[in-house]
C-alpha cells in the first residue's frame, strides 16, 4: 500500500512539474503547435487531478489551470474552432469541476486551496526576486573587485582619487544591501513554503513530506542558502571594510545563523532518508562556521588597517585588552620621545583625527556591542589619549594668549597702584 502511495504521488508531481516551465516560456508558435500545446497541457492537468492526495497538490493544479488560461487566452478564438466537442472556456471549466470533485472526495474545502494557491504565488514571486538579486549581486561583486584592483594599483604611485574611493564605497554599499535583501528573500521564500502546511514537519504524513521536499527542491532552497553564505564570504574576502560596514555584516551573520537554527532541523527532518541532501545540509553548517571565522578575521584586520592606512604604527590588535595595552604603549612612546614639538603635534593630530572619525564613531561602539571591550577599558584608553592631548596645552597658542592677557592685567593693576601713590 505504501508503495502505491509513493507511485501515486510521483504520478501527480512528475507531469505537473514538467508542465510548470512551459508557462514561463513565451515563444512564437504556429496555430497547429498552439492547439497541440493546449491539448497536451490540459491532458497533463487532468491526469494530475486524478492523482491529487493533499491540499497542496490541489493548489498546484488550481494554479496550473490559471496559468493555462493566462497563456492561451490570446488564442481563444483559434481554440474554440479547433477543439473537438467543447470550447476553450468549457475545457477549463471541466478541469476546475474535476478538481472540485477531487477536493470534495478528500474532504478539502475551497478556502484551503485558495490560501495555499496564494502562498504558492508568493513563492513564485519571491523565487523571481532571488534570481534577480543573484544576477545583480554577481555584477556588483565584479565591480568591487575591479575598483579595488584599480585602487591598489594606483595606490602604489599615490594616484588614487577621491572620486575612485567614493565609487568603491558606493558599490560596496549597494552590494551589501543586495546581499542582505537576497538573504531575506530566501528565508521569506522558505516561510511561504512551510506556511502551506498547518503542522510541524515531524507531524506531516509521508505524502505531505514528499510534496514539501519537492517544493523545496523545485525552488532550490538548500542551494539558495549555500549561495547566500558564499556571497557573504566573498564579500568579506574582497572588500575593504570599515567598522560601520563590519557592524552590519556581523549583525547579518547573527540574524542568518539564528534563522538557520530554526530552518536547519526542519530540513534535516524533511530529508531524513535523503543522504545527498543530508550532506548538503552539513555543508551549510560548515559554511556558516567559515563565515563566522572570516567575519572575526575581517573585524580585527579592519581595525588594524584603520591605523596602518594612516601610517600609525600600533602593534596588531586582536582583543579589547590588546587595544588598551597597544594603544597605551604607542602613546607612551610618543610622550617620552625627544623629537621637536611641531612633529609631535602633527603626529598627535593625525592620531586624534583617526580616533575621532573611525574609533569613537565606529570601532569602539562595535567592540562594546560584541562584548570585546568593557566600559572601563574604553575609559582607560580614552584617558591615555586625553593625557597625550593635555601634554600640548602648555605650548598651545591659546595658552600663550591667556598668559599674555594675565600679564597685561597684572601690569595694568601695578601701574594704577603706583600712579595713586
C-alpha positions, 0 to 999 in steps of 0.5 A: 500500500505504501508503495502505491502511495509513493507511485501515486504521488510521483504520478501527480508531481512528475507531469505537473512539474514538467508542465510548470516551465512551459508557462514561463516560456513565451515563444512564437508558435504556429496555430497547429503547435498552439492547439497541440500545446493546449491539448497536451497541457490540459491532458497533463492537468487532468491526469494530475487531478486524478492523482491529487492526495493533499491540499497542496497538490490541489493548489498546484493544479488550481494554479496550473489551470490559471496559468493555462488560461493566462497563456492561451487566452490570446488564442481563444478564438483559434481554440474554440474552432479547433477543439473537438466537442467543447470550447476553450472556456468549457475545457477549463471549466471541466478541469476546475469541476474535476478538481472540485470533485477531487477536493470534495472526495478528500474532504478539502474545502475551497478556502484551503486551496485558495490560501495555499494557491496564494502562498504558492504565488508568493513563492513564485514571486519571491523565487523571481526576486532571488534570481534577480538579486543573484544576477545583480549581486554577481555584477556588483561583486565584479565591480568591487573587485575591479575598483579595488584592483584599480585602487591598489594599483594606483595606490602604489604611485599615490594616484588614487582619487577621491572620486575612485574611493567614493565609487568603491564605497558606493558599490560596496554599499549597494552590494551589501544591501543586495546581499542582505535583501537576497538573504531575506528573500530566501528565508521569506521564500522558505516561510511561504513554503512551510506556511502551506502546511498547518503542522510541524514537519515531524507531524506531516504524513509521508505524502505531505513530506514528499510534496514539501521536499519537492517544493523545496527542491523545485525552488532550490532552497538548500542551494539558495542558502549555500549561495547566500553564505558564499556571497557573504564570504566573498564579500568579506574576502574582497572588500575593504571594510570599515567598522560601520560596514563590519557592524552590519555584516556581523549583525547579518551573520547573527540574524542568518545563523539564528534563522538557520537554527530554526530552518536547519532541523526542519530540513534535516527532518524533511530529508531524513532518508535523503543522504545527498541532501543530508550532506548538503545540509552539513555543508551549510553548517560548515559554511556558516562556521567559515563565515563566522571565522572570516567575519572575526578575521575581517573585524580585527584586520579592519581595525588594524588597517584603520591605523596602518592606512594612516601610517600609525604604527600600533602593534596588531590588535586582536582583543579589547585588552590588546587595544588598551595595552597597544594603544597605551604603549604607542602613546607612551612612546610618543610622550617620552620621545625627544623629537621637536614639538611641531612633529609631535603635534602633527603626529598627535593630530593625525592620531586624534583625527583617526580616533575621532572619525573611525574609533569613537564613531565606529570601532569602539561602539562595535567592540562594546556591542560584541562584548570585546571591550568593557566600559572601563577599558574604553575609559582607560584608553580614552584617558591615555589619549586625553593625557597625550592631548593635555601634554600640548596645552602648555605650548598651545597658542591659546595658552600663550594668549591667556598668559599674555592677557594675565600679564597685561592685567597684572601690569595694568593693576601695578601701574594704577597702584603706583600712579595713586601713590 
